Amino acid sequence: MSLIDSTSLDPLERYLNLTAFRQQLVANNLANIDTPGYRTKDILFQQEMERAEDDLDDEEHRPFVLPVGGLVERPDGNNVSMDREGLLLLELQLEYKTGVELLRSGLRTINEAINDGRPV
């Protein structure tokens, strides 16, 4: 069962879940920055959002995690870039905050509708 039980907020819930999942991937990449042979992992965010929209009945949408190509590999085989992961983490934090604000706005609208248009 969804925590947000409104069809108008379902896409926003999927967006927040996917953003949080990607934040975990970035944190995992950073945690393995000194692990020999570790390969940076990520998801194709837009494609995963589209896939999540198609999987409306799927309670547990599991994104496809892919290795990131085109990164500079160190002699130990690790290709994690502190710069890439740091910038991506900042971007994801802003996206998540925006999603939360949109969710608050949507819930406020629902609450006002329940209370005959009176803000709470």
C-alpha positions in Angstrom: 0.0 0.0 0.0 1.2 3.5 -0.9 2.0 6.0 1.8 0.5 8.7 -0.4 -3.0 7.4 -1.4 -3.9 9.8 -4.1 -3.6 9.2 -7.9 -2.6 12.8 -8.4 0.4 12.4 -6.1 1.5 8.9 -7.3 4.0 10.2 -9.9 5.5 12.5 -7.2 5.9 9.5 -4.8 7.6 7.6 -7.6 9.9 10.5 -8.3 10.9 10.8 -4.6 11.5 7.1 -4.3 13.7 7.1 -7.4 15.6 10.1 -6.3 16.2 8.6 -2.8 17.4 5.3 -4.5 19.8 7.3 -6.7 21.1 9.1 -3.6 21.9 5.7 -2.1 23.8 4.7 -5.2 25.9 7.8 -5.1 26.6 7.3 -1.4 27.6 3.7 -2.1 29.9 4.9 -4.9 31.6 7.4 -2.5 31.9 4.7 0.2 33.8 2.6 -2.3 36.1 5.3 -3.7 39.2 3.4 -2.4 38.0 -0.1 -3.2 40.2 -1.7 -5.9 38.2 -2.7 -9.0 35.0 -0.9 -7.9 33.0 0.4 -10.8 30.7 3.5 -10.5 27.0 2.6 -10.6 24.0 4.7 -11.6 20.6 4.6 -13.1 19.1 6.2 -16.2 16.8 8.5 -14.3 14.4 9.5 -17.1 14.0 6.0 -18.3 13.4 4.7 -14.8 10.7 7.3 -14.2 9.0 6.2 -17.4 9.3 2.6 -16.4 7.9 3.4 -12.9 4.9 5.0 -14.6 4.3 1.8 -16.6 4.6 -0.3 -13.5 1.6 1.2 -11.8 0.6 -2.1 -10.1 4.1 -2.9 -9.0 4.4 -2.1 -5.3 8.2 -2.4 -5.3 9.7 -0.8 -8.4 13.3 -1.9 -8.7 15.4 0.3 -11.0 18.0 -1.2 -13.3 21.5 -0.3 -11.9 24.1 0.1 -14.6 27.9 0.7 -14.6 28.8 4.2 -15.6 31.0 4.3 -18.7 33.5 6.9 -19.9 35.0 7.6 -16.5 38.8 7.8 -15.9 40.0 4.5 -14.4 42.8 4.5 -11.8 45.6 1.9 -12.0 43.7 -0.2 -9.3 40.7 -0.5 -11.6 38.5 1.9 -9.6 36.7 4.6 -11.6 34.8 6.5 -8.9 35.2 10.3 -9.4 34.8 12.4 -6.3 33.9 15.4 -8.4 31.1 13.6 -10.4 29.6 12.0 -7.3 29.8 15.2 -5.2 28.0 17.3 -7.9 25.5 14.5 -8.5 24.7 14.4 -4.7 24.1 18.1 -4.6 21.9 17.9 -7.6 19.9 15.1 -6.1 19.5 16.9 -2.8 18.0 19.9 -4.6 15.7 17.6 -6.7 14.5 15.8 -3.6 13.8 19.1 -1.7 11.8 20.3 -4.7 9.9 17.1 -4.7 9.1 17.3 -1.0 7.9 20.9 -1.5 5.6 19.8 -4.3 4.3 17.0 -2.1 3.6 19.4 0.7 1.7 21.6 -1.7 -0.4 18.7 -3.0 -1.2 17.5 0.5 -2.1 21.1 1.5 -4.5 21.3 -1.5 -6.1 18.0 -0.4 -6.4 19.1 3.2 -8.1 22.4 2.1 -10.5 20.4 0.0 -11.4 18.3 3.0 -11.9 21.4 5.1 -14.1 23.2 2.6 -11.4 25.5 1.3 -10.2 26.7 4.7 -6.4 26.5 5.0 -5.2 24.6 8.0 
